[in-house]
Amino acid sequence: MNTAKIAELNDQFRRHGIGSGRTMVTRNVADLGPDFQLAALLKVRAFDAFTPDNNPHGERDYGSFELHGRKLFWKFDYYDRSLQYGSEDPSDPLQTCRVLTIGFMEDY
């Protein structure tokens, strides 16, 4: 797998919504309403605090942050384009749909 390409595709989708993917929030985040969801999404888009602890494989596929005194996370999962199975090659945008999930740490 091409780790640099996966990181590039993750960044493009996370920062700009570019590429094949979906952004999801957990029920607890959704329950706080659209203003909270937008604030969380903006924090995810601006995230750049990658470290060996949260980015051990170099794919830039996970992060955590605080918002209104609550600890949240975001993470990518890679599926085939039909969202039925895992992607065989997350570095290939033609066969991968990225799912970006935003939630509270206790939701995970």
Secondary structure, 3 states (H helix, E strand, C coil): CCHHHHHHHHHHHHHHCCCCEEEEECHHHHCCCHHHHHHHHHHHHHCCCCCCCCCCCCCCCEEEEEECCEEEEEEEEEECCCCCCECCCCCCCCCCEEEEEEEEHHHC
